[in-house]
């Protein structure tokens, strides 16, 4: 005999909390803005994923603007599916796209997600990744009310380790040969950040 089996622990974040609201545009210190990706940003993605560093660490190529528009459409579908929140990092108000930050693999019931980011070469060295990651993480933990965010990067990418540390992600350990890159299997650092209050799910209150 089969039937509905109730869970003993309620969802950390109720289903529908993302899809019933539009993806927000977020202001960031230092003149940056995080906004949803638009089809008109396709040319930026072609340039970004042609960069050797972005291509290597993110293991992706984008061959054309049409392919880039499909990628953007997929990110936007991820918001409606409540699995992804992906933003373009924009400098100078509505000006130039300089990078990407995302909360992906979101699990509302479990209360966690994973973060990813990249910054175009011309904008590196100015703390763009750190500031964007801090704001995206604040939104995920304080506004969406996830409990835990994870950040993984190759141990051969010390720049990402510095970004994680400055953005408040504690190093928890090393995952051996955890991800295949173009040059072979890489050990990965696992960083994480949790909500400051850490209230149990039953104590959470949602509008």
C-alpha positions as CSV (number, residue, x, y, z in Angstrom):
1,X,0.0,0.0,0.0
2,X,1.4,3.4,-1.0
3,X,0.4,6.9,-0.2
4,X,1.6,10.3,0.8
5,X,4.3,10.2,3.5
6,X,4.5,13.5,5.4
7,X,8.0,14.9,6.1
8,X,9.0,15.3,9.7
9,X,10.8,18.6,9.0
10,X,9.2,21.5,7.2
11,X,10.7,23.2,4.2
12,X,13.3,25.9,5.2
13,X,11.9,28.2,2.5
14,X,8.3,27.6,1.1
15,X,7.9,26.7,-2.5
16,X,6.9,29.6,-4.6
17,X,8.9,32.2,-2.8
18,X,11.1,32.9,-5.8
19,X,8.7,32.4,-8.8
20,X,5.9,34.5,-7.3
21,X,8.2,37.6,-7.2
22,X,10.2,39.1,-10.0
23,X,14.0,38.7,-9.8
24,X,15.2,41.8,-7.9
25,X,17.8,44.3,-9.0
26,X,20.3,44.8,-6.2
27,X,22.5,47.8,-5.5
28,X,26.1,47.1,-4.5
29,X,28.6,49.3,-2.8
30,X,31.0,51.2,-5.1
31,X,28.7,51.9,-7.9
32,X,27.8,48.3,-9.0
33,X,24.4,46.9,-9.7
34,X,23.2,43.3,-10.0
35,X,20.4,42.9,-12.5
36,X,18.8,40.0,-14.3
37,X,20.4,39.0,-17.6
38,X,18.8,40.2,-20.8
39,X,19.0,38.8,-24.3
40,X,20.9,42.0,-25.3
41,X,23.8,40.9,-23.1
42,X,24.6,38.0,-25.4
43,X,27.7,39.7,-26.9
44,X,29.1,40.1,-23.4
45,X,28.9,36.4,-22.8
46,X,30.6,35.5,-26.1
47,X,33.5,37.7,-25.0
48,X,33.5,36.4,-21.4
49,X,33.6,32.8,-22.3
50,X,36.4,33.4,-24.8
51,X,38.6,34.6,-21.9
52,X,41.1,31.7,-21.1
53,X,40.6,32.1,-17.4
54,X,36.8,32.1,-17.4
55,X,36.8,29.3,-19.9
56,X,39.1,27.1,-17.9
57,X,37.7,27.5,-14.4
58,X,34.0,27.5,-15.5
59,X,34.5,24.7,-18.1
60,X,32.3,26.4,-20.7
61,X,32.5,27.8,-24.2
62,X,30.0,30.0,-25.9
63,X,30.4,29.9,-29.7
64,X,27.9,32.5,-30.8
65,X,25.4,35.2,-29.7
66,X,22.6,32.8,-30.4
67,X,24.1,30.2,-28.1
68,X,24.6,33.0,-25.5
69,X,20.9,34.0,-25.7
70,X,19.9,30.3,-25.1
71,X,22.2,30.3,-22.0
72,X,20.6,33.5,-20.7
73,X,17.1,32.0,-21.3
74,X,18.1,29.0,-19.3
75,X,19.3,31.2,-16.4
76,X,16.0,33.0,-16.5
77,X,14.0,29.8,-16.6
78,X,16.0,28.7,-13.5
79,X,14.5,31.6,-11.6
80,X,11.0,30.5,-12.5
81,X,11.9,26.9,-11.5
82,X,13.3,28.2,-8.2
83,X,16.7,26.6,-8.8
84,X,18.9,29.6,-10.0
85,X,19.3,33.3,-9.4
86,X,21.8,34.7,-11.9
87,X,22.7,38.4,-12.1
88,X,24.8,40.5,-14.5
89,X,27.2,42.6,-12.5
90,X,26.9,46.1,-14.0
91,X,29.2,49.1,-13.4
92,X,28.2,52.7,-13.5
93,X,24.4,52.4,-13.1
94,X,22.9,51.0,-16.3
95,X,26.3,50.9,-18.0
96,X,28.7,48.1,-18.7
97,X,28.4,44.4,-17.8
98,X,31.6,43.5,-16.0
99,X,30.8,40.0,-14.6
100,X,28.3,37.5,-13.3
101,X,27.3,36.2,-9.9
102,X,24.8,33.5,-9.3
103,X,23.2,31.3,-6.7
104,X,22.6,28.0,-8.4
105,X,21.5,24.5,-7.4
106,X,19.0,26.1,-5.0
107,X,17.1,23.7,-2.8
108,X,14.4,25.7,-1.1
109,X,13.2,22.7,1.0
110,X,16.7,22.0,2.2
111,X,17.6,25.7,2.6
112,X,20.8,25.8,0.6
113,X,22.5,26.8,-2.6
114,X,25.8,27.1,-4.4
115,X,27.5,30.3,-5.6
116,X,29.5,31.1,-8.7
117,X,31.0,34.2,-10.2
118,X,33.3,35.5,-12.8
119,X,34.6,39.0,-13.7
120,X,35.9,40.2,-17.1
121,X,39.6,40.9,-17.2
122,X,39.3,44.7,-17.5
123,X,37.3,44.9,-14.2
124,X,39.6,42.6,-12.1
125,X,41.6,43.8,-9.2
126,X,39.0,46.3,-7.9
127,X,37.1,44.1,-5.6
128,X,34.2,43.6,-8.0
129,X,33.8,39.9,-7.3
130,X,33.9,40.3,-3.5
131,X,31.3,43.1,-3.5
132,X,29.0,41.3,-5.8
133,X,29.3,38.0,-4.0
134,X,28.6,39.7,-0.6
135,X,25.4,41.3,-1.9
136,X,24.1,38.2,-3.7
137,X,24.8,36.2,-0.5
138,X,23.1,38.7,1.7
139,X,20.0,38.4,-0.6
140,X,20.1,34.6,-0.5
141,X,20.5,34.4,3.3
142,X,18.5,37.5,4.5
143,X,15.8,38.0,1.9
144,X,15.2,34.5,0.4
145,X,16.1,33.0,3.8
146,X,18.3,30.1,2.7
147,X,20.3,28.7,5.6
148,X,23.6,27.7,3.9
149,X,25.6,28.7,0.8
150,X,28.5,26.7,-0.5
151,X,31.3,27.9,-2.7
152,X,33.7,25.5,-4.5
153,X,36.9,26.3,-6.4
154,X,40.0,24.5,-7.6
155,X,42.9,24.6,-5.2
156,X,44.9,25.8,-8.2
157,X,42.8,29.0,-8.3
158,X,44.0,31.1,-5.3
159,X,42.3,34.2,-6.5
160,X,38.9,32.6,-5.9
161,X,40.1,31.5,-2.5
162,X,40.8,35.1,-1.6
163,X,37.4,36.2,-2.9
164,X,35.6,33.6,-0.8
165,X,37.5,34.6,2.3
166,X,36.8,38.3,1.9
167,X,33.1,37.6,1.2
168,X,32.7,35.7,4.5
169,X,32.9,32.1,3.2
170,X,34.8,30.0,5.7
171,X,37.1,27.3,4.3
172,X,35.7,23.9,5.5
173,X,38.0,21.5,3.7
174,X,39.4,20.0,0.5
175,X,37.5,17.6,-1.8
176,X,40.0,15.3,-3.5
177,X,39.8,15.1,-7.3
178,X,36.3,16.4,-7.2
179,X,35.9,18.2,-10.5
180,X,37.2,17.5,-14.0
181,X,38.9,20.5,-15.7
182,X,40.4,20.6,-19.2
183,X,43.8,19.6,-17.8
184,X,42.5,16.8,-15.5
185,X,40.9,16.2,-12.1
186,X,41.3,19.0,-9.6
187,X,41.1,19.0,-5.8
188,X,38.5,21.5,-4.8
189,X,38.3,23.8,-1.8
190,X,34.9,23.9,-0.1
191,X,33.9,27.2,1.5
192,X,30.5,27.9,3.1
193,X,28.5,30.7,4.7
194,X,25.4,30.3,6.8
195,X,22.7,32.6,8.0
196,X,23.8,34.5,11.1
197,X,20.8,33.7,13.3
198,X,20.6,30.0,12.3
199,X,17.0,29.7,13.4
200,X,15.5,26.2,13.0
201,X,13.0,26.0,10.1
202,X,10.0,25.8,12.5
203,X,11.0,29.1,14.0
204,X,11.1,31.0,10.7
205,X,8.4,33.4,9.8
206,X,7.6,34.3,6.2
207,X,5.3,37.0,4.9
